[in-house]
Amino acid sequence: MTTKLKRLALTLATLTASGLFLPGAFAEGAGDPVKGGTLIYLEQQAHTNLYPPAGGFYPNGGILNQITDKLTYQNPKTLEIEPWIAESWTVNADATEYTFKIRPGVTFSDGTPLDAAAVAKNYDVFGLGNKALKQPVSEVINNYERSEVADSQTVKFYFKKPSPGFLQGTSVIGSGLVAASTLALPFEQLGDATKIIGSGPFVVDSETIGKELNLKAREEYAWGPAKLDHQGRAHLDGIKYIITGEDSVRIGALLAGQADFIRQVQAYDEKQVEAQDYQIYAPSTRGVNNSVVFRPDNPLVADVRVRRALLHATDAKEIVTTLFSANYPQATSIIASTALGYRDISAKLAFDPEKAKALLDEAGWTVGANGLRQKDGKELVLTAYESLPQPQNKETLQLVAQQWGKLGVKLTVLAGDSGSRIVDDLDPLKTPVSPAMVGRADPDVIKSQYYPKNRDVLRQKGGQSDKVQSFADDKLNGLLEALTSEPDREKRFAIAGEVQDYVVDQAYAIPIFEEPQAFAGAPYVQGIAFEAVGRPSFYSTWLADH
């Protein structure tokens, strides 16, 4: 163990015990990139599974982004799709056939070629899944039929129906390319990072599962995104991920000079970080906003009037101004204002407690002697579990509960690490309310969130849960299918707008804020980059003298 890592271990132990914050060390200024050094990165949560389509969970994606490459690269500033492992591509008029020319000379870290056959194998698994190995279909790939290898550097993909989001889907974390040996493993083994063989600028060196992960630079790496200024080997020698669950410990270690970069900085800590000239990074996730969603299969929220009442009883402005910073804009639709296909429907989200009361009265829910709304001998008491990955989600739900409580509706907020959470979340009778969000810089993200065969956040019959008795919304599902199958860009955006209106008209979701991914870094950490939905890339990162 290096002297710095010994000091870090001591610092983490001290901070955990005392909550103290120590002054940080500062760089004298950055010059040309420096080769070498190990980035100490403190992560709030351990990764769960590194099967690439599981990369939507941010701790997973934050690793996959360093060890895998993608077929294409989405420029995070312009959102244009640029060459990476694919040198070029063609798409037919109705977006049912895509042909990619693969960059020559690329290899996985086990020495096997990343050629057309390897790309085809990856997408056949991502597009169709593998039931025998329990590898699920990727949520970013729709209407997939098959691949065809024309030659060693040319692969073609066929779709049953138009799939206009596929090109962007080849650029996302969930489409990181891995070697055949990784694809041959069952899903449950892919939580072991040492089994993930990619072609990226870093490779897994060692892992203590749930505690620490060490990556090292791949010396022969020479195939970064074609338009990046930096080409060749990564500047860093390595990255050390240390799982550090407590916010104060991560902040304290950073400001003590014992860590270089941290994820999940709470809004209330931003001023403390910036006061010491450390950098806050808050890239947008450009997808479905941080929201509260309902499960209408539960009879308590089956009536749209009840859901609309709770929507108008929610003061998103109060939540944002009380708990968050300028990096968390108040939501004006179910998707972020930076998202493709965004429509401003803020008028439909207005905080209006009088309207909320009237809707509950109209629905037959009257205030009882104990102050709670009652109907047919039942009280309007709802339950939600906090979502640990979402910033200050417990506090957000508790503030929502206070707001609803003024109308006589009780919301019970349960711990996100409760042992029964996963099972209960599948049962609308036990969990009628849930927090939800998902990032992706393409309109297909809306389908990922609401479609029963994807994330199924509303819990529809035929979706992810066998506990649903009857709820299904064929109109919504039809719109979502149309959204992902319309090749005309303007028509597709129009459908996206229609879905945004419909979800809020049905009060299936209450959007609260546009969620960034919040990081903090020491001033000597240079060249930090983020892909289009906020996962860090350390390929061009370097450490200035300090």
N, C-alpha and C positions, 0 to 999 in steps of 0.2 A: 504494500500500500504506500502511495506517495505521501510526502509530507503534507501536501495540500489536502489530500483525501483524509488523512488522519485528523487534520484540523477541522475538516468539514464534519466528520463523524462526531467530534467533540462538540462542535458548535451546535449541531442538530440536537444532541442530547441536552446541552445547556439550555437552548431556546425552548425545547419542549417542556423542560422543568420550570423555567422562569418566565418565559414569554418576553424576554428582554430583546431589544433591538440594538445592534452595534453599528457604529459609523462605517461607511463603505470606503473602498479605495477607488481612486479615479484615474482614468487614463490621461496622458498628457496631450493626446490628439492622435488621430488616425492618419496613416499615410498609405503606401502601397500594401496590398495584401501580404500577410505573413503566413508562411507555411509552417504547420506544426501545432502542437498543443491539443489538449482534450477539453472539450466543452462539458462543463458540469451542469446538467439540466435536471431540475426538480419538477417532477410530474405529480399532479394531485392524485391520480388513480392509476392502478396497474392496468396494463392491456388485458383484454379478455381472450381474443382470438385473432390471429393474423392471416386467416383466409381472406384474400383481398376484398371480396364483397362485404366483409364485416368491417371495413375500414371507416364506415360512417361514425363509429364510436371514436371520439377524438383521441383518446390514448392509443387506440389501434392505428388510426390514420397517421398520428405523429411519428410512429415507427416505420410504417409501410412507406411513407414519403421519403425516407432516407435509404431504404434497402431495395426498393423496386423502381423501375422506370415504367412509363406509360407509352402507349402507341402514339399519342399526340400530347401536346402541351397547350393548356388554356392560359393565355396571357392574362395575369390577374388585373392588369390596368384596362386593357381594351376588351377583354373576354373573347378575343379572336382565338381560333384554333390554329396552332402552329406545328411545324414538324418536330418530331422527337425520334422515337424508334421507327416510325413511319416517315420516309422521306417525302412522300407525296400520296395523294389519294384522289379517287373519283367517286362520285355518287350519281346514280341514275335519277331521272326526273322525278319519280315518285318515292324516292328514298327507300327502295326495297332491295337495292344492291349497292354494296360498298366495296371498292377495290383499293388495297393498300400496297405500296411498294416499300419493302422493309430495308432499312439501313444495313449495309453489309458490315461484317466484322464484329458484331455485337455478341457477347457471350454472357451466360449466367456465371455466378461465382464458382460453380462447380465445374466450369470449363465447357459445358454443353452449349451449342449455338442457340442464340435467340434469332431464329429464322422464321420463315413463313409457317412452317409446320408447328413450331412452338407457339406462335401467336394463335394459330387456328385451334390448337389444343386448349389454350387458356380460354378462348371465347366460347368454345363448345361447352366447357364446364360452366363458365359464368352465365352463358345464355340459356342453357338447358338444365344445369344442376347435375348432380350425381347422387341419385338416391341411395345407391349401395354404400357410398362413403359419407352420406348425410351432408353433402355440400349443397347449400341452397342456391337458387337462381339469384343473380344479381338484381337489385332493385333498379339499377340504372339502364338495364337492357330490356327492351320491349319487343315482342313479336318475332323473336329470333327463330330461325329455321335451321340453318346449317352453315358450315364453312367449306371452302374449296381451295386447295393449294394448287396454284397454277405452276409455280416453279419455286426454287429455294428462297426467292426474295419477293414473291407475289402471293397475296392471300385475298380471297374474295368472300364476302359474307352475304347471305341471302336472308330475307325477312318475309314472314307470311303476309304482313301488312306493312304499309309505310311506317318507318321508324326514324322520324326526323331528329330525335334526340340522340341517336346512336353516336354520331361523330363527337359530340361533346362528352358523351359517356365514355369514350376511349381515353379521355384526359383525366378522369377523376381517380381518387384514391382507391375506390372499389374496383378499378381496372388495372391495378399494378400487375405486371407480368412476372410469373414465377416459373421455375423449372419443372420439368415433368415429374421429378422425384417428390416435389412438394404437392403437386396435384394428385399424386397417387396415395396420399395419406388421408385417413378419415378426418372429418371435421374436428373431432374432439382432440386430436393430436396437434392441431395447428395453433394451440395456445402456447406451445413451446417455440420460442423465437428461433432457436438454433435449427429448427427444421424448415425455416422459410428461406429458400434459395432464390434470390432475385438477381437482377443485373445492375442494381443501383450503385451509387458512389460509395456507399458504406455496406459492410457485411457484419453479421452478428458474430461477435468474438466470444462472449460468455453471457450467462444469465443465471440469476437467482430468482426463480419465478415469484412474482408478486413483490419483489423488493428492489432489484437492480438489474440493469441491462447495459452491456458494454458493446458498442459498435466500433469498428476500426475502418479506416479509409481503404478503399480498394485501389491498389497502386496502378493497375492497368486501365482504370476507368477512363474512357475517351469518347463518350457518346451522350453528353448532356443535351438538353433542348437546343436546337440548331441556332436559335437567335439570341441565346444568352451570351453576355460578354465573356463570362468565365467558361472556359472549356478545359477538359482534361481532369486530372485527379482533384479531389476535394482539397481545400486548403487545410482543414483540420486533420489531425492524425486520428482522432476518435471522438466519440460522444459517450458520456456516462449518464444514463438515466437513473435517477434515484427516486423511488416512490415516497412521497412526503405528503401525507394527507392533510396536515394542519396548515391552514392559511398563514398563521403567524410564524410558523417555523420556516416555511418557504421564503417569506418576505425577510425574516430575520437573517437567514443564511445568505440571501442575495446581498443585503445591505452590509453584512459583515465581511463581504468579499470572499465567502467560502463556496458560493455557487455563482454561475455566470448567467443563467437564463432560467426562468420559471414560467410555468403555465398556471392559468386560473388565478389571476389577480382580482380580488374583489374590488368593486367600485370604491368602497370606503378606504381602501389602502392606496389608491392611486396618488393622492396628494403627498402622502408620506414618501412614496418612491420618487416622485418627480422633485420633491424638495431637496433630495440628495443628488440631483442631476442624473438619475437613472432614467431609463427609457421605458415608457409604456407603449405597447403595441396592441392595437385593438382592431384587427382586420375583420371586415364584415363576412358573415357566413352566406349572405345573398340567397337565402332560401325561405322556407316556411318559418314565420316568426315564432318566438317564444309565446306560447298560448296555453290557455286552459281549454281542454276539449271535453265533450260529454259523450256518454255511452247511452244512446236512446233506448237500448233494450231494457234498461232499468226503468220501471214504471214511474219513478219519481221525476225523471227528466225526459219522459217519453213525449210529453206535451210541449210543442214548440213554444207555447206562450210562457211556460216556466223557463225554458232555455233563454228566450229573448229577455225575460225579466232579469235573469242573472247577468246577461250580457250588459244590459243598461244599468245594472247595479254595480258594475265593475268600473272603478275610476282608475284607468290605466295611467293617467297623468300623475295622480297621487303616488302610485306605485313607483313610477320612474323617478319622480323628483325626490321621493323619500329614500329610496334604496340605491339608486343608480347614478350614473354620471352622463356627461354629454356623449360618451361612447355607446350609449344604449338609447337610440331614438325611440320615441313612442310609436307604436305600430299604427299604420293607417290602412292596412289591409292584412290578409292572412299571410302574404309574402312581403319581403323587404322592399323598400323603395328602390334599392339597388338591384333588385332581381329582374331578370328578363321576363317580360309579360306583365309587369306590375300595373295595377289599377288602383287609384286612390278612392277608397270607399269609407273614408274617415267619418262621413256624415252618418253612416249606418252604425258606427261604433260609439256614438255619443253617450256619455255618462248622463243618465236621466233617471234619478231615483223615483220621481213621481210616476213616470211611465212604468217603471219596474213594479211599483206597488200596484198600479192599476191592472197590469197584466197578471200578477199573481192573484188578485181578487177575482178577475175575470175567469181564471182557471180554477177557481173554487178553493184556493188555499187561503184560509182566514187565520188571523193571529189568535192563538189560544191564550189561556190564562198565564201560561209560563213564558209567553213572549215568542213562542215558536209557531210557524205556520203549520196548520193542520188541515187534513182532508180525509174523510172516510176513516177516521180513527188512526191515521198515520201522521207522523210528523215529518216535515221536510228537512231531514238530516242526511247529509251527503258525506262521502269519504274520498280522500285523495292521498296518494303516496307522493312524497317529495321525490324529485329527480336529482340525484347527486351530481350528474355531470353539468346541470344547468346552473348558472350563477345565482346565488342567493335564492334558490328555488323554495326552500323552506320558508324564508321570510316573505317571499312573494305570495305564496299560498296562504300564509297566516294573515297577511294584509287583505287579501281577497276575502278570507273568512270574516275578518272584521267588517268589511264593507257589506257582505251579504248578511251578516248578523243584524245590521240595522234594519233589514226588511223582515227579520224573523226566520231567516234560513241559516241553519247551522252547517258549517263545513269543518269536518274533522281532518286534520293533517297528520298523517302517520309517517314514521321514519323511513327514509329511502333504503336503509340497510336492514329493514325488517326481514326476518326469515320467510315470512308468508307473502312478501310483496310480489314476487314473480307470478305465483299461482293466483293470488287475489286480483292482480291486474288483468288477468284474462277473463275474469268473471264480472260482468256489468252489475250484477246484484251486489257485489262486494265493493266494487270500485267504479261508481258512476261518473267520477270526475278524474281527469288526469292531466298533468303537464305534458307538453309535447313541443318539439321543434325538429327541423332537419335542414341541413345546409346542402345546396347544390346550385351552381350557376346555370340552370336550364329550367324551363317551365315544367319539364317532366318531374321535377321535385314535388310538385303538388300531388301527382299520382302516387309517388312514393309514400307520401304521408297518409293519404286517405283511402287508397284502394285496398280492398279486403285481402288481395293476394300479396300485398306488399306490407307496409307497417300496420295498416288496419287500426289506426288509432281510435276510430269510432266503434270498433268491435261489431262488425257485421256478420250475419249468418253466412257460413261458407268461407270465412276468413281464417285468422290465426287461432281462434278460440272455438272449442266445441261446447262452451258454456252459453253461447248466444242462443236465445230461444226463437226469435222471429225477426229482429230488426235487419233490414237491408234497404238501401236506397238505390234503386235501379237507375234513376235519373242521374244521380251523382256519378255512379260508376260508368254510365254511358258517356258522360262528359269527360271523365278522366281517360277513358279509352280513346275518345276522339282527340283529346289533347295530345296524346302520345302517338297518334297515327295520322296527323294532318301535315302533309309535306309543305304546304304554303305557309310561309313565315307569318304573314299578317293574319291569316285565318287562324293559325295556331295561337297567336297572341290574343285574338278575340275570344277564343274558347277559354284561354287562361283567365281572361277577365270575367267571363260568364261563370266560371267555377268559383272565383273569388266572391262574386256577388251571391251565388247560391249558398255557399257554405255559411256566410254570415246571415243571409236571409233565413236560413234554417237554424241559425244560432248553434251550429255544431261546434264552433270554436269561438273563443274570445281572445283575439290577438292582443298582446300586451306590449312587447317591445321587440325591436330588431336586435337579435343577439349577435354580438361579436365573439371572437375568441380573444381573451385578454391575457397578455404575456407581459413580462418585465425582463429587461436585460441590463447588465452592467454596461457602462459607457465605453468600455474597451471592446465589447462584442460588436463586430462589424459584419456587414453583408448578410444580415438576416433577411430572409425572403419568405413569402407566404403564397401558397397556391390560391386559387380563386375563392375558396371558402374557408380560409383561415388556418389551414394546417401549416406548420413551419417547414421550411426547407433549409437544411444546413449545408447544402452543396457548396454555396459560395461564401459561407460564413468563415470569418477568421478572427483571431484574437490579437488586438494591438498590444504593444508593450504596456505593462501596468505594474 
